[in-house]
């Protein structure tokens, strides 16, 4: 290929990325749920007619993007090519064919140019409710966790499936928000399709085959070069999380070969009877993300780069079989990167960050008037983040959602959705593990209902009994705490009640420190004190 040809291909590649960015922005700007609109809990991407991910939007979580990369193939297996038409949109929330739990809606739309299938667009978003027991770990099977939507058509030839919409409205607590998000997802793919077709007509392309070959060949060669430079061998790691009733052990063995990396999760705990199990599609998504952060963070994430990572596991909590309850698959799934990075730290000493809070501290609040009172009912979902682990040369980031990457919801947006008040939201001093580089801080939140209201909440928290570990001599981060304002301790998982007049206090965990604390500079310690990052005793 000539230099001019390569430049032209690179320009088209950049145009393709701008297409999926606009696709994602459409979802952000039209979504009804605050988890999408305010936190960016979504993904968007464009795929070849063979179901290979060509490009993804920067906005989006690894759990959505990397599962979506496999989900498109599931749609293609279920819906024959001869039954795909212009104006179609397909949908599912199947945890084993989508993103791991029922609250995520995945939509796929074929894109046609002059009657020929040239691409697929896919997007995913978390909706506020899917019925059942609500967003929580209390279900004993997936059948209790909400409505299940098999892979089917949301729209055919531009005509929406009204029967599906009616069924949705009868099965969820917030029908307007949920149905609104379905239309937002469909619009997201439609915008992607329009921009792609416009680009192809402008450039004179009749297919994306040549551009796809360019993208995949460049990505493949760059990934292979990085992998060849890695030390070869197998390294193992174990990590213990809180679980529901009992601690859960996670185990991983990372094997680095000449042309690929494999993660084996043998030795992890068996499936739980509670909704913290993880379908393998979600486990793989975060395992691949962790490996890519180490091997090639700057190389584009597409089918060619993901092909270098494989995952194996017997049936266990990280490879849960249907119909296991999986509503909180993210709590355990978000621990997978720390688990994998712990193994890679043995292969690449001095280059891997300490453990962090990992799992989001999501809370689903079901608010209502107190007995005999009048007022407003609402379902409120909040995303909150603890601290990241310290890095080999930098302190950990505070109140940052790693590995999910979602944004923290603004207080104003959260309070607008229901009769609750966020009385306090601040960094938690001393929660980051000490070290040459300090772990990131968690947060403190104080949540109450408006006068005359009470609420139930679904706790989805971890690192309460097993804090983030430091690395290379760094100290552990502080564990999380869940309590009422009168000191009553609450459970870290499961539905619980907060009476009228009481407030719920969440103290989020901090990240582990990195390196010997004795090596932390006097300047850094003075800065910790001046910024209020440490308590009065300096910890």
N, C-alpha and C positions, 0 to 999 in steps of 0.2 A: 504494500500500500504506500502511495506517495505521501510526502509530508502534508500536501494540501488535503489529501483524502483523510489522513489521520486527524488533522485539525477540524475538518468538517464533521467527522464522526464524534469528536469530543464536544463540539458545539451542540450537536443533536442530543448527545448524552445529557448535557447540562439542561437543554430544553426539556428533556423527558423528566428530569428531576423537578424542574419548575412546574411541570404539569401535575405531578403527585403532591407537590407542596400546595398548589391551589386546591387540589382535591381535598387535602386534609383541612385547609383553612375553611372550606365550605362547611365541613362538619363542625368545626369549632364555632363558627359564627351562627349556625342554625340550630345547634343542639338544644334540647330542652333540659337535660340533666346537668346539674352543676359539676358532676364528676367528669363530664366531657367538656363542657363549655369553659369551666374555670380551671380544671386540673389537667386537661389534655390526656385523659385516659382513653386513648384511641390509637388506631393505626390506619395507614392508607398506603396503597401500592399499586403498581402496574405489572402485569404478568404477560408472558408470551402466550400464543395460542396453545402451547404445550404445557402451560401451567408453571413455567419457570419465572421466579420473581426477577424482574429487570431492574426495578428501582423502588425505593420506599421513601416516604416523607420523613423528614427529620423529626417532626412532631410525632410522638408515639412511643409506646413502651415496648421493651424487648419481648415481654410475654405476649403481646398482641402481634407485633411484627413477625416474629419468628414462628409463631404458631400459624399465622395467616399464610406464611410461605408454604406450609404443608396443607393447609385447609383447602386451598384452591384445587388441589389435585383430588381431594375428597368430593368436592362439588362436581368436578368433571367425571368422576366415576359414577355419580348418582344420576346425573342428567345427561342423556346421550346428545351428541353433537346435533343430530337431526331434529332434536326438540328444543334447540336454542334459537331464539329469534331476536331481531333488533327490538330494543325496548324492554328486554327481559331484565329482571333482577331476582337473584336467588338468595335465600336466607337460611340460617340455622343458628341455634345456640347449643347444639349437641356438644357436651364437654369433651368427648373423645374425637370428634371431627372438627371442632372449632378451637376454642382457646382454653378449655379446661374446666369452666363452670358455666352455669346457666345464665348468669347475669351479663355475659358478654354476647352481643349480637354481631354475627359476621354476615356481611352481604357481599355477593360477587355478581358482577354484571359483565356480559360479553360486549365487546366493542367491535362494531362492523364498519367497514369502509367499502363502499360500492358493492355491498352484498357479501363481502368476504370477511370472515372472522380474523381480526388482526391483533387482538389483545383481550385480556380480562382486566377489569379493575376490581379491587377488593378493599374493604374497610371493616373495621371493628370498633365497637364502642361499648362501654359499660352502662347499663340502664339502671335506674333507681330501684326497680322492683320487678320480679318475675313470679310473684305469688308464693304459694307454699308457706314455709315457715319464716320466710324473710331471709335476708342476707345474714347468715350465721352458721355456726358449726353444729347446731343441735339436731340436724336431720340424721336419720339412721340409714337412709338410702337416697339416691338421687331423685326418687319418685316423690319424696317429701319436700324437695328443695325448690319446687316451682314448675312452671309449665315447660315442657320440652317441645322444641320445634325441630323436627327432622329437616334435612335438606329438602327444600321445596321452593316453589316460585312465589315470591312476594308480588311480583308483577310479571305479566306475560304480554308482550307486544305493547307495553306502555299502560296496560290496564291492571290496576291494583287488585289483589285478591281480597275482596271485601269480607269473605267468610273468615279468613285468617285474622283480619283486623277486629271483627266481632268477637272471636274467640279470645284474642288478647285482652280486649276491654273487660271481658267477664272474668279474667283470671288474675289481674294485677290490681294493686291498691292505688296506683297512680296512673290510670289509663291515659290521660291526656299527655303526661310526660313521656310515657313509654311509646305510645303510638307516634307522638311527635318525633321521637328519636329514630323510629323506623323510617319515617319519611326523610329525616335529615341524612341518614345513612344512604338511602337511595339517591338523594340529590347529590351527595358527595361523589358517588360513582358516575352519575350523569355528567357532572362538571368535568371530571377527569376524561370521560369519553369525548366530550365536545372539544376540549383543548387538544387532545391527542389527534383527533381527526383533522382539526384545523391546522395543526403543526405538519401532519403528513401531507396534506394538500398543498400547503405553502411550500414545502421542501420538494414535493414531487415523489414521495415514497408511496409504494403500494403495499408494503409489508414492513415489519420490524425485524425481519430475519437478519439482515446485514448488520443493523445496529446492535441486535442482541448478540451476534457472534463477536462483534468488536468488544462489547461490554464484558462478556464472559471470558474471552481469551485474555484480555488485560488483567482482569481480576484473578483468574486462575494462575497466571504466571507470577503475579505479585505475591499471592498467597503461598505458592509452592516455594518461592525464594525465602519467605519468612520461616516456613516450617523446616526447611532444610537447615536453617541456622540454629534451631533449637537443640538442646541436648536430648538424646534418645534414651528411652527407658520408661519405667512405670513407677508412679509415686501415689501413695494412698493417704487419705485423710478421713477423720471422723469428726462429727459435730453433733452436739446434743442440744435439742430445742425443748421448750416447755411442753409441747403436746397439748392435750386437753386435760385428761385426768392424770396421766403419767408422762414422764419424759420420753422423747422420741429420739432415737439414734439415727443419724444419717451417715452413710459411708460412701466413699467414692474412690475409685482407682483410675488415675489419668495416665494413659499410655500414649507416648509420642513416637510416631513412626516416621519413616522418610517422607510419606506422602499424605498422612492424615493423623488426626488425634481422636482417640476414643475415650469415653468416660463410661465406666462400669459402676453401677450403683448396687451391686450385690453386697449384702451385709447390712443394708438399711432395714429399719424396723418394718414389721409386717403392716398390712393395711389396718387403719384405725376404724373403730365402729362409729366414730364421729366424722363430721364433714371437713376434715383437714387433709384428706387424701389428694394426691396429685396425679392426674392422667399423664402418661409419658410424653404426650405432645407438648405439655407445658414445662415439664422437667427438662426436656431437650432444648426448649427455647432458651431457658436461662443458663443451662450448661454451655450452649453454644455462645451465648452472650459473654459469659465469663472468659471462655477461651479466646474469643475474638478481642476482648479488652487487652489480653496479654500478648497475643500473637500479632494482631494487625488492627489496632484501633482506627487507623487512618485509611484503611482500604474499604471501599464501599461494601455495604451489606446487601448481597443479592444471592441468587441461586448458586453461583459459582463459588463464592466465599463460604457459604454455609455447607457446601458439599464436602468440605474437608473435615467436618466434624461429625462423628457418629456417637451414638449412645446405646448402651445395652443395659438391661436390668431384668431380673426375675420379677414376678408379681410381688409388689411390696408397696409401701406408702408413697414411693416415688414413681411407681408404675401401677397405679390402681386400676382394677378391672371393673367394668360395669356390673352391677349398679351401685358401686360404692358412693357414699356421700362425698361431694367434692366442692361444696360451696366456698370454703375458705382455702382452696388450693393455693392461693397466693401466699398465705402465711408460711407454709413449709416451702413452697416453690421459690420464694424470695431468699431463702437460706442457701439455695443451691449454689449461687455464685461464691459465697464465702466458703462453702464446702470445697468447691473445685479450686478456688484460688489458694486455699490452704495446701492442697496437693501441689499446685504449681510453684508455691513458695519454696518447696524442697528442691524443685528442678532449677529454679531461678532465684537463689538466695539473694536477699537485699533489694529485690525489685517488686515485691508484692505488698500491697497495703494490708493493714490489720483488719480484723473483723469489724463490722459496723452493726447498727441496729437492724439492718436488712429489711425485715417485713414492715410494710406500712402499718401504722396504727389507725386502721380504718375503724370508724364507729357508725353504726346505723341506729338512728334515734327514731322511735315511734312515739310522737308527742300527742297528747290529748287533754281535754279539760279534766280537772280532778272531779271526783264523784259528786254528782248533783250540780256541777257547774256548767256554764256555757263558755264556748270558746272555739278554738280552731284545732283541727286535727291535721297532722302532716307526717310524712316520712322524710327524714333528713339524713343525708349521707355526707360524712366528712372524711377527708384524707389528711393524715398528719404524719410527720416524719421525725425519726430520731436522728442521731448523729452518725456520720460516716466514720470509718476507721481512718487512723492517721496513715499517711503515705511515707515512703522511704525518705522523702526530702521536704515534705510539707505537712502541716497540721490537717486533720480531717475536717471536712465541711460540716457545719452545724445545720440541724433541721433540714436535711437534704435526702430526698428519696432515691437512694441507691439500693438495689439496682433498677427499680421500676422507672425512675425518671419523671414521674408525674409531679405536677405543681401542687403546692399546698393551697387549699381553697381559702380565698379571702373571707374574713369574718363577716363582712357586710353581705356577701353573697349567701353565706350559710344562714345567717339570721333572717334573711329575706324569705327563705324557703319554708320556715316553720316557726312556731311560738317558743323559740329558745333564745337564750342570751349567752354569749361567750364573754364571761366576766374577766377572764385573764388568758393571755397567750403570750408567753415569753420564753426566752432561752433558760435552760435549767443549769445554773452554775454548778461546776464540779462534776458534771455527768460524763465528761470526756475523760478517757483513761490517760493517766500521766505517761510521759515518755519524752525522749528527745524531741519527738513531734507528738503533740497532744491530739487525742481523739476528738471528733466533732461532738458538739453538745446536743442533747435532746431538748425537748420543749416541756413546759408546764401549761396545761390547759385547765380552765375551770368553767364548767358548763352547767347552766341551770335553765329551768323552764320559766316562762312568763308567769306572773301571779295568776293563781287559779288553775295552773296546769301541772301535770306530772308527765313522766315519760319512762318508757322501757328502752333499753339499749342493748344492742348486740355487740359484745366485746370481741374483738378480733386481734388480740395483742400477743406478743411473744417477747422473749428476752426479759421476762419478769423473774424467772428463777435461774436462767442461764444467760448471763450478760455476755456482751461481745468481748472476745479475747484480744489481748494485745499481741504484738509480734516483735520478735528480736529484743526481748527484755522490756517492752512496753507494758503498762498496767492495763487491766481490763477496764472497760467502760462500766458505768453504773447501771444496775438493772432498773427496769421500769417498775412503776407502782400504779395501782388502780384503787381508788378509795373515794369515799364520800367526804364532804367537808367536816363531818364530825369524827373522822378518823376510821370509820368502818371500812375494812378492806373488802374489796370486791374481787371476783374471779377474773382472770385475764381472758377467758373465752366463755361464750354463752350468753343467752338473753337474761337480763336482770332488770330490776325496777329501781327507779329513783323517785321517792315520794315528793309531793308538792312541798316546796320550801327548802329542800335539800339541793346540794350541788355536787356534781361529779368532778373529781380531780384526776387528771391523767398526768403522770410524770414519765415522760418518754425516755427510753434508754439512750445512753451515749455510746460513741464508738471507742474501740480499743486504741491504746497508745502504741507508738512505734519507737523502738530503741530505748536505751538506758535513760531513765529520768535524770540521772546525775549529769548527763550531757546536754540537757536543755539549757539554752543560753540564759544569762541573767536578764538580757533585754527582752527575750520572749516571755519570761516569767513576770517581769514588770508589766508587760503589755497584757498578759492574762489578768492581772489584778486590776489594771486601769479600766479594762473593758468589762469587768465583772464576770469573767469566764470561770473564775474559781471562787470557792467559798472563803470565809475569813481565815481559815487555817491554811489557805493556799492550795487546797486540793480540788 
